[in-house]
């Protein structure tokens, strides 16, 4: 996968992609991440990328010319088919695991990191394929949101994780992940559930599934409305509801 991040502050994004598993994915050739300085697509002496809004108002707006030229140049240079352009904005659709899975199927992503009061509306209308928000709050810019999206997408690429590891993660089946334990078996009076020490993989799997259902009910009951549950799992949830009522 090729990922281009268009920003006026590339330094913000240098650290996250030079560490840990994202760096290893790049070293292994699973992903090629480039930070694109939007100011390279300006031609005035001051390299201006923003201007005051027509009609007055607070703040500055990112100009259309450099954004159009940057995206068009990146598309022309790309050897991948089907470039997908994303604008990071608080007005976008909420980002989630399902959306990450869809983006992981793309070959070339261009992420535009919004700044100031936003971008010229013509960018959104004519240049962008999708608008994404990582939550109902406002950041100083789209760089941190872009880093979140890239991290969530890259870890889903084939070869990044074992299939079994990603299958059990929170939100993979619209359920939260079950609790984990490691050594020691007892610590400060708290013991690991005996079933995890039994070696019986069938019983361990059953316990983990029930814990996943229980945790989802307690923390994110909204997810259960969309989850595909077996009849016996629905019965288990009803028992949990009765116990906690």
Buried (B, 14 or more C-beta within 10 A) or exposed (E): BBBBBBBBBBEBBEEBBEEEEBEEBBEEEBBEBBBBBBBEBBEEEEBBBBEEBEEEEEEBBBBBBBBBBBBEBBBEEBEBEEBBBBBBBBEBEEBEBEBBBEBBEBEBBBBBBBBBBBBBEEBBEEBBEBBBBBEEEEBEBBBBBBBBBBBBBBBBBEEBBEEEEBEEBBBBBBBBBBEEEEEEEEEEEEEBEEBBEEEEEEEBEEBBBBBBBBBBBEEBEEBBEEBEBEEEBEEBBEEBEEEEE
